[in-house]
Structures are given as C-alpha cells and as structure tokens.
C-alpha cells in the first residue's frame, strides 16, 4: 500500500474543512450545551478547555502524524510504522468504536431530518411545551418514522463517501463548512440580542465550581474526545490523506480551535434564547429537540430561525458521519482488498442495522437494558467514556514512547523543512500529561463505582 501514491486531500483548505467537519458535529451543537447546562456552566467550560488543550491538541497532532507517516488506514498505519504487530489492535478497536458511534449517532441524524421537515412545514407553531415534549417522545419511540429518516440520512452519507476522498469528502466539506459557520453566526447574533438574553450569558459565564466532581471531569474529557473525533482513528485516517507538504502542527491547532470555538458559539446561541423565553436550561439530550422548538415558537420570526437551526444541525452531523464511515470503509477495503464502493455500501447496511437497534431501544425495546442502560445510551457511554479514552492512552503511548523521537520530528517538520514551534510542549504533553490525565480520570471513576 505504502509503495503506491495514496490519494490526498487537494488543498490546505480542503484538509481543514474535512477535519473540522469531522470534529464539528452533534457533539458541539446537541451534546456540549446540555452537558454544560447540567454540569455547572462556566466551571465545566474551564475543565473542558483544559481537556481540549492538554489532551485534545496533542492527541490530534499525534493522530495526524501517525496517519501521514503510516500512509494507510488506522490499523495499517500502526503496522507500517512498527514491527510490533500488536499495536494494530488499537486501530481495530478504533474501527469497532466508529461502528458503535455510528449506531447511535445515525439515529440522532435521523431526528435532525425530521426536525428540518417539521420546521419547514411549520409543525411547531401553536404547540405548548408539553405538546412539544410529548411529540418528541412519541416520535423518538416510534417504530418506523425515525428509522426511515435515519435510512435516508445514511443514504446521503454513503453516496458522498462513494464519490471518493477528493470528489466526495473534501468537496462536500468545502461546500458545507462555510455555510455552517455562517448559519451559526447569524443565529448567535439573533439569540444574544433577544430581550432577556443576557441572563443566559450570565448563567453561562457564572462559575459554579462546587459542581466539579470527578464524574464531571470524566464527562468533560469524554466530551472532548467525542467532539474532537479522537481516540478511534478518524484523524489517523484523515491524516493519511494529508499531503507531505502540509503543516500538521498548525492544522491540529486550527482544528482543535475551530471545534472549541464552535462549541462555545453554540452554547452562546442556545442559552440566551432559552433564558429569554424563561425556560429551565439544565435539560438533558432533549434540550435541542424540545426546548429549542419552544423557544422558536415564542421568538419573532421563529419559523425561519427554526429551519436554519435544524439545517445547521443536519449539516454538522453529516460532515461527521462521513468521517466515521470513511474510517471503517478505508480499513475494510484496504485490509481485505474489497472494492471501496462495495465496502462503503455494505458498511452502511451494517450501520443501518445497528441504528435500527438503537432507535428501537428508545421505544419498544426500551426494557432491554445492560448496566441499566438501553442500547442507545450504552453505545454512547461505552464509546466516549471507555473506548475513546482507551484509544487515546494507546495512541499517546505509541507516539510518545514507542516511535523514535527523531522520526517523529522528521515527519512533523516535513523532513526538516518546517520550523517546529511547539515541539517541546507537544512531546511533554504527549509523553506525560495526556496518558496520565486520562488514566487518573479513569481510575477516579472506577474507584468511585465501589
Ligand atoms: N466529533 C463529532 C461530533 O462532535 C463526532 C465524531 C466522533 C465524529 C468520532 C467522528 C469520530 O459530533
């Protein structure tokens, strides 16, 4: 594989759009704001920022470097760098993790399409908060409708991956990401300027450090992994498509920064609007699907804002699912030498199957529980609290301790042609801070269980 020239993203903007597209997703718009609302607002934000900077950035840079050095899919990249074969299992675990994430993520993607449809057909207007809450529960626990939307979403997703790395992934990201930023900025300005919106900002920026418990730290870390698409090979796979001339140090910093900026902008968009309408902000996953439609109902011009918001959610979700499908497709098609297109279709079918299981677990299969969780929550928690951090420890140990420092620096500096600005900080964080921080949070959590 490494002898043949690997397909590359065609431009610097393309790399940025694709990687930021993977990172920016439901994690930023759907998950981050409710985690923030539930876990102490500003205090959570601080912990999150620390995680993004001290764990997220070094890991993202390591994943890009690993992929570009290895010139292969996530497992193949490990193999082409080291003779110690066992490291590749870390890559295989990542592929499994991508599959599980897709299982529950695609369900929420289906919901976003339903809500675009509801917004366009003016389906929220005249409904009370109780009506909206009942409508969401009825819809999400239904046996067919959410599944049909999910299948439609997966179809679009698969067709983009089928078009290939440059013509599908890169081109769609370059078209969709600027649009995404534009919508978010418009929504943000509208929300902050609502009468009463300042209360929301006060809530957001008033620290309540008493809420910072070990489990909140674990949530912040899990959220950082999830939001930055780390620990499971997404950035390794995309890294393998980054050209040898690109500046990896800078790209990783930009993607981490953009993703964090988006998460904060989303929170700044959601909380003022919620407060302006006098609604309780600390709701869970329903925040976006119940609270926000209530907010739009009461807002002047809400019809349009609702369409824009759910469109934003759908686009963000799509650029992320593309990267998840790509991790699995690249792995299977390269390892088993299956045709890429056929692989993408078969993997999408498998994802659809998992998605059906997760969707039904919100309704008729709700009584099947493992560790007290339905399949949807199980997939969600198992991936972001366990598999992604474990993958993160593994990758930081591999790049920080196993790979020769000289070799790492040569790859990062494009064979000595770039001056590395943060190499010392990076290596220090990677060797000591990242693995230890992840491990500590982990142990704390496990001790807490007993
Ligand atoms: N980062 C994406 C989000 O925030 C989710 C994701 C996780 C995408 C892992 C790819 C890999 O929604």
Boltz pocket constraint, residues with backbone or C-beta under 6 A from the ligand:
constraints:
  - pocket:
      binder: B
      contacts: [[A, 22], [A, 23], [A, 24], [A, 25], [A, 26], [A, 27], [A, 28], [A, 101], [A, 225], [A, 226], [A, 227], [A, 228], [A, 229], [A, 230], [A, 232], [A, 234], [A, 316], [A, 320], [A, 321], [A, 323], [A, 324]]
      max_distance: 6.0
